[in-house]
């Protein structure tokens, strides 16, 4: 049984009625890996508010934009990857800001780089001729 921490869960019949879809459609979305409702000990599907947000997104793509299920899967995977990249960028920017603040406060020497830079090697001047 899922842990209930002030979250609402809905049975498949309630979700189907609320969104105007057949319960088999919800089962299909689950089989295709587009939705992942939790289960009770008796194996009853329970949809959380997060699941309902995903369902709304799926229905918007299929009903309003005419995207097929293969396209929905690709879009959802891209959405996950984009969020991951955004999180990575946010962490990098936060680290950069911290480093700049430390430099402004004089805590680190300006010669230290975020990315290690090799010292230049021997330079040989070559003349064309």
N, C-alpha and C positions, 0 to 999 in steps of 0.2 A: 504494500500500500504506500503511495507517495506520501512524503511528509507534508502535512498541511500547516503552513506557516502564513496564516492570513491570506491564503490564495484561494481563488474560486476554481472549482473543477466542474465540468459539464459532461453529461453522458452524450453518447453519439446521437440519440434521438433528439435531444434538446438542441444540439449544434446544427443538425440537419434541418430542423424546423426553422431555427433562427436565421440561417443563411440561405434557405430555399434550395437545398441540395438533397439528393437522395443519400441515405446512409451508405449505400454501395459506393457512391462517389468518394466519400470520406475514406472508406476502406481501400479504394483504389489509390488515393493519394498516399495513404500509409504504405501500401505495397510498393509504390514507386519511390518511396523514401522522401516524399515531399513534406509529410507530416509525421511526427513521432509522439503520439499521445502516450501518457503514462497508463499503467494498468493496475487494477486492484488485484488482490490475492485471488479473486474469482475470475480474473482475466477480462474484466470489463474495461473498455477504453474510457479514459477520463481526459478531457481536453482542458488545458489551462488557458489563462488569458493570453499567454505568449503563443500558444498553439492557435488561438483564434485570430491573433494578429497575422500569423503566417497564412492562415486560411484566407483571410481577407485579401492579402497580397496575391495569393494564388488565384483567387476568384477574379480579382481585378485584371490580372494578366490574361486569364482564359476568357472571361466573359466580355470585358471591355476592350481588350486589345487583340483578341483572337490568337493568342499564343498557344501552341500545343504543349503537351506535358513535357516533351523533350526540351522544348525551349524554356519552359518554366524551370526545369532542373538546371539548365545552363545559367539562366539569369540568377537563380538563387545561389548557385555556387560562386558566381562572379560577385554577387553581393557580399557573401561571406569573405571572399578574398579581398575585396575592396575595403571592408571594415578592418580586416587584419592589417592591411597596408596602412590604413589611416591610423590605427592604434600604434603601429611601429613609428610612423612619422611623428605622432604626438609625443611618444617617448623620446625620440631623437631631439625634437625641438625643446622639450623640457630639460634634457641633459645639456643641450647647447646653452640655454638660458642660464642654467645653474653655473656652467663654466664661465660664462660672460660675467655673471654677478661676482664670482670668486675673483676673477681677474680685476674687475673694477674695485673690489675691496682690497686688492693686493695680496690675496691669499695664495695665489699661484703665480709663477713666473710666466711672462708672456711667451717665453720660448717653448713652453710645453704645448703640444698640439693634441687635439682630440684624436687625430689619426696620426700614427707614427710616421715620420718622414725620415728616410735614410739620409745620412750626411752625403753630400756630393762626393763623388769619387774624383780621381785624377782627371783633369781636363787636358786634352791634347788639341792644340790648334792645328787645323789642317788648311793649307792654302791651296787654292785651285790654281792650276797653272799649267 
